[in-house]
């Protein structure tokens, strides 16, 4: 049986612990990490295995760097084009978390889901979304997760063992405990794409750009629900107030965004950039280096990139585990629930319309 004091250290000293004993507490500890599988032979221009942490498509040639010989002979003239509009002028928001169509069971998890809503595949309004301690963003659900409803449920995936190894969750917890994490530990799950598949490289650049906008809309939706704000307005309603709206949005993101966002794989993070970076380092990302139009506040929400947890991603055990150990050490310092009532800076939940986002996706 998992004692309350055992769970306490995964939340924060002084936090109140609710009911924590389930069937998972009677299971044995996590198995050793699965040995990485040999790298499959790549096809011409692509790779067969899922999410091997490559950050760009081999078949796409990169534009060559501009050299001195390529530079114009005359100094560049000042641009007469008007400044680009605020990203919020084209922003959208998802009203509710994504839930896969029946008979699949996968869903985004920003808050606990009651048994009835889980069974009926409905958005659960019985548990309010609050600012998370950690939000994990994967590439897209595997076929196994799509059917089971639990993120990283495929037995060949190492995510749950890595979370245990990093002391991010208790040692007896597995993917069966996925619905508990948001409510008891402040850990949520979503993916860049919301369609099932086992080959990350099957999704090209055009698809990844579409996923980026949809992901941002879903993240904005979570932020709005966690803040308790109602988002009002139709397209064009705030065209003359976009600067003020942007300031309001930044303040909301700073107060109610997750403490840490972790990408479980390099590829989905790199694809958020307008120009895909040649290299992405694992670990905490410098605030000034984040993708454009990133929905959360770079000064309040840390962004981490972790190695892929897929069993098909070939790497040493040390290379796979170390970033999760470092993330676990960082999360041990993060207060959750937040002592100011769950919100940074003593901010209070508000119900008045914010009128920042101009259209709804769902």
N, C-alpha and C positions, 0 to 999 in steps of 0.2 A: 504494500500500500504506500502510495506517495504521500508523505507527510506534508502539511502545509508549509513547514519551515523549509522543506526541500524546494518547493515551487517558488518560495519567496525570493530567492536569490536570482531567479530568472526575470523577476519583475523590477523591484527596486526596494531598498530598505524603507520600511515605514508604510508600504502600500498594503491595502487590505486584501486578503486572499479570500476568494469565494470557494464554492465547492470544487474540489480538485480530484476526487477519487472516482475513476471510471474503470472500465474493463482494461484500459490500456495500462493501468498501474499494476495489473497482475501479470503483465507479459514480461518476458525476460528482456535484458538489455539489448541494445542494437548490435547487429552482427558487424563483423569487420567490413571495411569498405571493399566493394567488389573490385577485383583487379581490372585495370583498363583493358579493353579489347584491342587487338591489333588493328592498326589503321587499314581501312579498306583501300583497294587500288582505285585512284580517282579516274573518273571519266575525263575526256578531253574538255578542258575549260570549266569543269565543275567538280564537286566532291560528293561521293555517295553517302557518307556517314552524316549523322545528324549533329549539328552544332559542334564543330571541332574548334570553335573559338577563332576561326578565320573571320576577319572583319570586312572583307570586300569580296566581290565576285571576280573570279579569275578571268572570266571571259570578257569583262569590261576593261578596255584599255584606259589608262589614266592620261589626262592631258599632260604633255611635257611641261617642265618648268620653263618659265620665261628667262632667257639669258640676256646678257648685255647686248648681244647682236640683234636680239629680237626687239629691243626697246625702241620706242619711237624717236625720231631724230629731233623733234621739237618738244618742248615741255608740254605736259598735258594741260588742257584748259579747264578751268573750274566748271563743274557740272551745273547745268541750268535746270536739271530735273528736280522736282519737289521731293522732299524727304519721304521715304516710304511710310505708309500708314502704320499705326500701332498694331502689333500682332492681335490685340484684342478685337480690332475692328473686323477681323475675319474668324474669330473664335467661335467654337461651339461647345456644347456641354451635354453630357449624357444624363438624362433624368434619373435613371436607376442603374445599379450594377448590371453587367451583362450576365444573362443566364442562357445556357445552350438550349436550343429547341428540343422538345421531346423526340425520341426517348433518351437522349444524352442527358447527363446530369452535371456537367462542369459549369462552374459559375465563378465570377469574381468574388473575393472574400475580403471585404473591408470591415465587417462587423459579424457577430455571431448570427446564426440562422436557426430559428426554432425548428423542431422536428416536423411540424405540420407544413411549414413553408418549404423545407428541404424536400419533403416527400412530394409536395404538389408542384415543385419547380417554380415557386413564386418568389418575388422580391419580399424579403422579410422586413416589415415595418415595425416589428415588435422590439427590435434592438436598434437603438440609434447609433450611427457612425460617429466615432470620436477620433481625435488626432491619434495616429498610430505611432508606435515606437519604431517599427520596421515595416516597410512595404517591399516585398520581393517581386521583381518583374522578370518573368521568363520570356522565352521566344514565342512559343505558341503551344497549346495543349497537345500532348501526345494522344494517340488514339485511345490508350489505356485510361488516361486521366479524363478524357472527354466522356467516356462511358461511366467511369467510377464516380466522377464528381469531385475527386480529391486531387489537388495539384501534386505532381511528381509521384503519382501512385505506382508507376511502372516499376516492378521489382528490380529492373536493371538500372534504375536511376538512383544516384547516391545522395540526393538532396537531404533526405531526412537523417541519414547517417552523418552527413556533414554538419547539419544543424546541431545534432547531438555532440559531435566531436568538438565543435566550437563552443559548447556549453551555452547555446542560444535557446535550446529547449531541453526539458528533462530527458533523461536517458531512455526511459521506457516509451516515449511518444513516437508514433509512426504516422504515416499518411492517414490512417483511420482517425487521427485526432485533428485533422485539418480544420474541421468546423470550430474547434475550441480555441485556436490560437489567437484570433482577433480579440475575443472577449477576455481571455485569461492572461495572455502575454503581450497583447498589443501588436501582433504580427499579422499582416495581411498579405494576400496573394493576388496577382493579376498577371497577364501576359501581353506582349506587344500585339500579337494577333489573336483573334478569337475564332479560329477555325482549326480543326484537328489535323494532325499530320506528324509523321515521324522523321521527316527529312527537312531540316531547316533550310538547306541550300536549294530546295525546290521553289522557294519564294524569292523572286528576283527583285531588282531595285524598285520597279514600278509598284509592286505589291507592298514592299516595305514602306514606301512613301505614304500609301493609303493607310497602312497600319499606324504610321506615326500620328497622323491627324486623328484617327479614331482613338488611339491610346491617350493622346492629350485631352480629347473630349471626355473620356472616362475618368482621367485623373482630375480634371476640373470638376466633374460631377461629384466625385468623392470629396473634394475640398469644400464644395458648397454645402453638401449634406453634413459634413463634420462641423462646419461653422454654424449650422442652423439657419443659414440665410436662404431666403427665397430669391431666385434669380428671375427678374422680370424683363419685359421689353421685347419687341419684335425688331427685326433687322432695320437699322436706320434710326432707331429711337434715341440712341446716345451718340450720334455722329459728332455733335458739337460738344460733347462732354467726355470724349474718349480719354483725354489726359487725366481728368479727375477720376474716371473709372479705373484707369490703369493703376493710379495710386491706391485706390480702394482695394483693388485686386491684390496688389503686392502686400498690403497690410494684412489682408485676410490669409494669404498664403504663408506669411511669416508667422501668424498666430496659430493656424490650424493645420498646417501641413505636417506630414510625417517627420519624425526626427531623423530617420535614415531611410533612403531608398537604395536598394541593392539590386543591380541587374545580374541575374544568374546566367552569365554568358556575355562575351564581348560583342557578338554579332548584332544583337538587337539594340545595344547601346550605340554602336558605331553608325548604324543605319539611321539614327535620328538626326545626324548632321546633314547639311545641304551638300557638302563635299565629304565623302567618307574618309576618315583619317587612315593613314597608312598603318598606324600602330596604336593600340589602346593598351595602357598598362592596367594591371589589376590593382585593386585597393581603392582607397579614397581618392576621388577626383578633385583637382583644384577648382574652387568655386568659379573662377573666371574662364574655365575651359568647357563649361557645360553646353549642350546643344542649344541652338537658337529656339526661342519661344518655349523654353522649358517652363512647365506650368507652376512649379514650386519655387519658393524663394531660395536663391543660392546661398544666402547668408544664414538661413535658418534650417534648411534641410540638407544634410550631407548626402552626397551621391557616391556610391561604391560600385565597382565592377568586380564581379567574382568569376572564377573559372566555371565553365559549364559543369553541371553535375551529371550530365548524361554519361552512361556507361560506354557510349561510343566515342567519347572525346578522349583521345589518347594523350596521356600525360602521366608524370610520376605522381605517386601518392603525396609526396611532400608538396609538389607544385599545386595540387588540387586542394589540399587541406589548409595550407598556411594562411591564405586570405580569409578563410572562414574562422580560423583561430583569432586572427587580428580583428575581424568584425565582432566576434563574440566578446573580446576584451573591451572594445569600444562600447558595445551595447550594455555591458555591465555598469558603465558610468552614466547611462541615460536613465533619467527618472521617468517612470511610467507606472500608473497614471500620474500625470503631472500634478504637482502639489497645489498649483493655483486653480484647481478645479478641472484640470484636463486641457488647459489652453495656455499658450505662452503669454507671458507679460500680463497675466491677470485679466486677459480679455474675456468678455462675456459673450454667450451665444446670442445672436441677434436674429430677429424674424423679419425685419423690414427688407423690401426688395433691394438688391444691390445694383441691378441694371448694368452688369459688366459684360456678360456674354450675350451675344445677339441672336442666337438661334439654338434650338434644341435638336439633338440628333435622334433622340427617342422620346 
